[in-house]
């Protein structure tokens, strides 16, 4: 069986952590962890014609990610990350290279081959990348998974943008803090987490809705009525940068490879827990992930 092709669209950047700079960006984090869980991972983005851009390209190559990266005159993105009890807070600069991703024949051809495409709100904050990514989503092949990992950051989103991206999606992932905002935004106040997920599932004709609740639990509801809820493993947290993206990438790869919902969910939870024990979003995997987590969770 050939490996499924999993593609991310959006930001590629340097996370400027207290421990130093680390390659990241939610979409490319997704591609990395999908690759580490059995898929071919591709990342579409843009970096500047500068030293930081050169270094980012070297990092993606070193990680084994197939990078389809444009170079332009805008600066390579850096994001200041402040950790508060291991929880990241981001300061995101505007007017960077991935705000200007060009719509090209090459990108269309890459998207047409993908078995899954991941995207979020942040990379669509600018008119140019918004137009490119929404057009690219129209070129996915029939049956391809379109994974909308909302990843709300600062003021880089609107209800109109979220609605537009939900209309294109087959999978929708949110965390418990984002759900608080969406309950008000979509006037579904007073609903339980599960009921709110069902509302989005039915309203936007989705295949899956995923709700993550940090150190507590995560729940996945499918269109056929199947529900999986898993408690979050207890591990010693270094930082949570990229943990949600690793969950998404793992789940996508494992569903495409034929795992059941429950199997894919458990592997996604374990990967996210592991990422919380490491620095940065692209840690090297231990040889035996399950054994590692069993030991770490004691």
Secondary structure, DSSP 4 states (H G I P E B T S, - for coil): -PPPEEEEES--EEEEETTEEEEE-HHHHHHHHHHHTTSEEEEEEEEESSHHHHHHHHHHHHHT-EEEEEEESSBPPEEEEEEETTEEEEEE-SSBGGGG----HHHHHHHHH-SEEEE-SGGGSSHHHHHHHHHHHTTPPTT-EEEEE----TT---HHHHHHHHHH-SEEEEEHHHHHHHHHHTT-TT--HHHHHHHHHHHTT-SEEEEEETTTEEEEEETTS-EEEEEPP----S--TTHHHHHHHHHHHHHHTT--HHHHHHHHHHHHHHHHTSSSS-PPPPS-HHHHHHHHT-
